[in-house]
């Protein structure tokens, strides 16, 4: 009696191309461009919240529109 577990032939095969979940940079309306745009939007939103929290003035006041 052995404690070895059977392995299937399919689990030992290596795919010929590496799988990547990262979108590739390209021009236009691509998933990569949307991902970068979303990240910058999140950073800008948090920055504006911190600006208002630390100064007590909103964005419009900082821009001189109020």
SVG drawing of the C-alpha trace seen along z (x, -y; Angstrom):
<svg xmlns="http://www.w3.org/2000/svg" viewBox="-20 -83 25 85">
<polyline fill="none" stroke="black" stroke-width="0.4" points="0.0,0.0 1.5,-3.3 0.5,-6.9 1.0,-8.2 -1.8,-10.0 -2.5,-9.3 -1.8,-12.2 -3.4,-12.8 -1.5,-13.4 -3.3,-16.7 -2.1,-18.3 1.6,-17.8 1.2,-19.5 2.6,-23.1 0.7,-25.5 2.7,-26.7 1.8,-30.3 1.9,-32.0 -1.5,-33.2 -1.7,-36.9 -4.6,-38.8 -2.9,-42.1 -4.3,-44.1 -1.6,-45.3 -1.1,-49.1 -2.6,-50.4 -4.2,-53.6 -8.0,-54.1 -10.8,-52.7 -9.1,-49.7 -9.4,-47.8 -5.9,-49.0 -6.8,-52.7 -10.0,-52.3 -8.1,-50.7 -5.5,-53.5 -8.2,-56.1 -10.2,-54.5 -7.0,-54.5 -6.3,-58.1 -9.9,-59.0 -9.8,-57.2 -6.5,-59.0 -8.0,-62.4 -11.2,-61.8 -9.3,-60.8 -7.0,-63.8 -9.9,-66.2 -11.5,-64.6 -8.2,-65.1 -7.9,-68.7 -11.4,-69.5 -10.8,-67.7 -7.5,-69.4 -8.4,-72.9 -12.1,-73.2 -12.6,-74.6 -14.0,-72.8 -12.6,-72.5 -14.7,-75.4 -13.3,-77.7 -9.7,-76.6 -10.5,-77.4 -11.9,-80.9 -15.3,-80.1 -17.1,-80.6"/>
</svg>
